[in-house]
């Protein structure tokens, strides 16, 4: 297997097209009509390819551009790539591979993909696609090493983190090698996309997203982490340098931190907040744990422009929290939410319904917790059994697992569909309260389109006429 790859290869990195606005990330893929973040995972690969192998890169976000398959293929060809690199999603996988198949029909170039599903099912995805290789785990160095192996006619199967085709056979190489020092990677290639294409609900348009850390040390049994439990944090200085580029060079003032847990180390949070203040005024959002938020930390976050925190409550039942290994108590939740509310920061809380052995009383406890903590928004999902998680391994004999068409859910489909009814009930009883609606009137004046679009989607969902894509 030989490919015509030059010393400074032209590489096009593609977020494949999809009929709805989808955000593909390694940890998740989700839809929202008024919420679209940049394909940050691709932007890190782009900058790494530029720095490590001297590549000339183009990033093509077909979702943000609203391209269909044919327009996406034509746009790829116009960039004249010697190699294409794609990010695969979850429920979008079938459509993602359809696009790759169409691109392969008209472009005689190697095509490589990354994502959580290729990491766990490399052989299956290569068998069912036109891909030449997939990257398992952290993509930056593995992808660059693969390109160099092809360029130098070396054996790609020896590259850690790579699975590929060799003479018609699918070969899975050595296990991925973790990137020990996140600071060793260049900052994401923010200039490769137009920040005006991206927006966050009730925050505004023109958004940049970045990681200050990879990994999450907490043992939650349901959670996909950004490349594992090993936590690798960038220095506050490198984060502030990237923020300065985003704000001063790109003119972006809405920031989303993508870390699994932004608040994991208090001193570092203080240093980043000081940098944000000097670049301000800014608006920013992040994910946080409710048990490690101190009063001083949340005050510093609010003072530096933090607008909203996404927090994992998951359940109002301590028994369910323990099953999920959240290492979080109900008192932690109440205390953390009080501190956030007193600082004037919005919260959007994640809840899970339909967990193993969850009772009706525990469902009611979760709904009551959402009310009592006065969270501004809720994001409710049936329990998902993602590959690589502890829950998946524990229950995999009870699961229906299909990549194409994509499906990972309990074989007891009737019971699983009942959990959808719990999602609808939770949303209806949380959002469709007169007191809640009155509290939102001020937001309606400021962001009428966001609220109207979300309200219509919500109404369709709770009436059983739409999908859960209104967050």
N, C-alpha and C positions, 0 to 999 in steps of 0.2 A: 504494500500500500504506500504510494508516493503522492505527494501533493506539491503543487507549484507555489511555494511560500518563499517570499523574498526576505532579505535581511531586515528590512523595516516594513513588515507586512501591513496591508490595509485590512482592518478588521471592522466589521459592522456588528454592533451589539444591539439586539432587538428585543423589545417588549412586544410579543406577538399581538395581533389584533384580536378583538373580542367584541361581540355585539353590545355588551353593556360595559360601563366603566368599572374595570376590575383593577385592584391593586395586588400585584403579585409580589410576594416577598418570600424569602426562604422559610419563614416561620408560619406563613398563612397566606391565603388569597381571599379577598373579601370585596363585596360590591357595595357601592353607595352612590346615589345620584348626585349628591352635593358634597362629595369628599373624594379627592384624588391626590395622592402623593406621588412624588417623582419615583422612578424605578431605581432607588438608591443602591441596591445590590449590584445592578449593572454599572452604575457610575463608579463604584469602587473597582470593578474589573477593568473598566476603561482606563482609569488613571494608572492602575498597576501595569497594564499592557504597554502604556506609553512609557512609563519609567523603567520597567524591568527589561523589556525587549525592543524598545524603540518603535513600537507600533504606531501607525496612523489610524486613529479610531474615529468612528462615527457612531453615535447612539441614536437609534430610531425607536421612539416611543409611539407605537401604532395605536395604542389605547388613547393617549392624550391627543393624538392627531385625528382620531376617529376614522382611521383607515379600515377598509375591508381587506379581505385576503389578497385580492388582486392588486389593489393599490399599495399594500404593504410589500408585496413581491416586487412591484415595479420600483418603489422607493429604495428597496434594498439593492436592486440591480443598478440604479442610478448612482449609488455610492461606490460602485466598482470594487467590491470587496474581494480579497483573496481567501477570506474565511469569515463565517458568520457564527455568532454566539448568541444563544437565546436563553431567556429565563422561562421556565415552565411553572405553571400554577398547580392548583389542586383540581377543583371542579372544572377548570378550563382545559385540562390536559388533553382531552380528545381534540378540541379545536386547535390547541397549540401544535399538536403533531400533524394535524391536517395542513396547517400553514407551512410547517417545515417540509412536508411532503411535496406541496406545490412549489416551494422555493427550490427544492432539490431537482424537480423536473426541468427547470429552466436555467439553473446555475450550477456549473460544474465546479463546485467548491466544497471543501469540508464544512460541515455544520456541527457545532458542539452546543450542548445545553447544560444548564445547572438547575438546581432546585432540591427541595426536600424529598420529593418522590424519586427523582433519579438517584439520589443518595442511597435510598433504601431499596429501590427496585431497578438497579442499573441494567441487568440482563433483560428483564421483562420490557423495559422501555426501549432498549435498543432493538429488541426483536420486533416490536410493534411500530417501529418508526423508520424514517430515512436518515436518522442521525448517524454520524460517524463516530461520535464519542460523547460521553457524559462526564461531568465533574461531580465527584462525591465530596460533600463537606465544603469547607471554605474554598472558594473558587480561585482567588487571585493568583497565588503562586502555582497551584496545580495547572491552571489553564495556561499560564505563561510557559511553564516547563513542557507542557504538551505541544504547544506551538513550536518551541525550539527543537523538540525531539523530531517532529515532522520535518522542520526546515533542514535539519542536519541528517535526515534519513536514519535516525536512531529508533530503537524499539520503544513505541509509546506505551506498551504494556508494563514497562518498568517504572513509569511515572506514578508516584503515590497519588491516590485520589482520582485516578482515571480508569474508566472502563471504555473499551473501544472495539471496533471491528478490525480484525487482521485476517486477510485472505478469506473472508466470508465467515470467520469464526468470531464469536463474541468473547472477549477476554477481559476479566476484571483484575486490575493491577493491585499493587500493595494498598493497604489502608491509607486513608488521608493522613497527612502530617499537619497537626494544628499549627497555626501561626502563633508562636509563643508571645510575640510582642506586637500588639496592635499598632503601636507607634511606628513600627517599621514599614507600614503601608502608607502610601501617599493619600492625601485627602481625596474624597470623592470628586469626580469630574463634573462639578455642578454646572460649569459653563457649556456642557454638551447638550443640555436641554433648556427649554424656555420656561423659566419659573412661573410665567404668567399662565401656563397651561394647568397649573396645580392650585388646589384650594382645599380648605378644611372647613367643615360646616360651622357656621356662625363665627368663624374667625376671619375669613376673607380670602381673596385670590392673591396669587403670587407667593408660593410657599417653597421653601427649601427644607430638606430632611437630611439628617446625619446621625451617625452613631458616635457616642463617646466611649462605648465599651461593647464588648461582645461576650455572649454567654450569660448564664444566670446560675448562681450557686444554690438556689432553692430547689427542693426536691418535688415540686408539684407533679402529681402522677399523670395529669392530662395534657401537660404543656409541651409544645415544641419550642426549643430555645434557639437563639441565634448561634448555632454551632456548638451546642453542648453546655455543660454545667461549669466548665472551666471559665472563670471570669478574667478577661484581659482588658484592662482599662487604659485608655490614652491619658496622657498628662493633661492637666487643665490648660497648660500653655499651648499644646498642639490643637486642642479644641477651640480655644479662643482665636488662634491663627486662622483656622478654617471659618469660624464665624465672621471674622473680619473680612475675609474674602467674599463670603456670601453677602454681607451687608454692604461693604464699600465698593466691591467690584461688580457684584451682580445686582445691587440695589434692592435686595429682598429684605423685608422686615417682619415676615411671619416664619417662624422656625418650628420644626417638629423634631424632637429628639426621639430616636427610634430604639434606644436601649430597652432591654427587657425590664430593667429596673433602674431608672435614672438616679434614684435616691439612695443607692446602696452604700455610698461613702460620704459622710457629712462634710468633711473638710474640702473634698474635691468639689462638691456642690457649691460651697461658699465661693471657691475660687472662680468657678465658671460663672456664677451669678455676678461677681464683680466685673468680669469681662463683658457680660451682657449689658450691664448698666452703662459701661463706658461707650458701648456701641449704640445704646438706645436712643429714643424709645423703640422697643421691640415688643412683639407678642410671641409667646412660645408655649408649646404644649409638650407633655411627656407622660410616660408610664411610671407609676410609683407604687411602692408597697406602703400599706397603712401602718405597719408596725415600726417603721424606721424614720418616720417624719417627726422631727423635733420642732418645737415652737420657733426657735431661732432659724432653723432651716427653711421652714415654710414662709417666714417673714422675709427672708432674703430672696426666696424664689418669687414671691409676690412683688417685691420691690424692684426686681430685675425684669418684670414683664410677663411672668407666668400667668397665662389666661385660663388654662384648663389642665387637670390631671386625670389620666385614665387609671382607674384603680380596680384591682381584682378582689371583689367581695366573695363572689362565687356562690355563697349559701348563707342563709340565716341560721343554719343548724351547725352546732359545733361538731356533732358526729360526722356530718358530711365534710366539713372542713378538714377533719382528721383523716377521713378516707382519702381525700384529695392531697393529703400531706402539705397543706398550705403553710403550716407552722405559723398560724395566725389565729388569735382568739377573737371572740365577739367583742370583748372589751377593747382590744387593739383597734378593731374596726371603728367603734364608736369614738374612741379617743382621736384617732387619726382624722376622721371626718370632721369632728369638731374643730380641730386645728386648721384644716384646710378651709372650712367655711368661715371661720373667724378672720382668716387672712384675705377673704374676698376672692378666692380662686374657685372656678367651676369644677365640678367633678362629673365624670362619666364612669359608671360602675358596671363591671362585667358580672353577670350571673349565669350559672349553669342550672338547667333543669333536666330531670330524667336521669340523674346519676344512679349508680348501682344501689339498690335497696332504698332509694329515697322515698319517703312517705308523703302523703298529702299534707300532713301537719308540717313537715319540713319545707315543702313548697310554700305554704302559707307564711312560714317563718322568714323565708327569703323575701317575699313580697313586703312583709312588715318591716324588715330591715331596710329595704329601699326607701320606704316611707319615713321611718324614724330618723334615718341619717340625712334626710332631705337632699339626697343626691340630685343633681340637675338632670342627668340623663341615665338611662340604663341600656345596656347591650346584653340581650338574653339569647342564649343558644342551647339547643339540646347538647348533651354531652357528646363530644366528638372523640373518636378513638384513632388518633393520628399515629401512623407507624413511627416506631422509635420511642414512643412514650411507654411508661410503666403500665398504664391502663390497657394499651394495645396488647402488650405482651401477656398480661394477665388474662385478657378476655378474647384473645385472637381465635380460639376454637369456637367461640360463640358468634363470630363476626362474619358477615359477607364482605369479602374484599375483592374488588374489581377495579382495575386501572382504566380500562376502556370497555364500556363506559365507566366513568369514575363512580365508585360507591364504596364507602367503608362505614358500615353500620350494623347493628345487631341483626341476626337472622330472624328474630321475632319482629317482623316488619310491622305487624299490627300495633304492637306495643310502642315501637319507635315512632309511628305516626301519631300515637296519642301524645307523645312528648312534644310534637309540633303544636298540638292544641294547648299544651301548657305554656309554650312560648307565646302564643297568641293571647292567652288569658293574662299572662304577666304584663305584656305590653299594654293591653287594653286597660287593666286595672291600675297601672301606674300612670300612663299618659292621659287617659280619658277621665280625669277627675276635674271638676270645676275649679278647685283650688289651684291645681297645677296649671291649668290653662290660663287662669288669671295672672299667675306669676310670669307667664311667657309673653304677655302682651307687650312689654317693653322691648323684648327681642324681636317681635313681629315688626315693630316700627323700624328697628335698625337693620334687620336682615329678613325682609318679607319673603323673598323668593326661597331662601333656605328653609324657612319654617313651613311654607305652603307645600313645597315639594315633599318634605319629610312627612307632613301631616297626611297628604294624599296617599303616599306609599304605606304609611302606618295603617290607615283606614282600610286599604285594600288587603293588607296582610291579616289584620285581625278579623276581617270578614271572610277570610279563606280564599281570596281572589288574587293573591299576589305572593311573591317571594319576599323573604326577609332581606330587603336591600334598601332600607330607608334610613339607616343610621348616618 
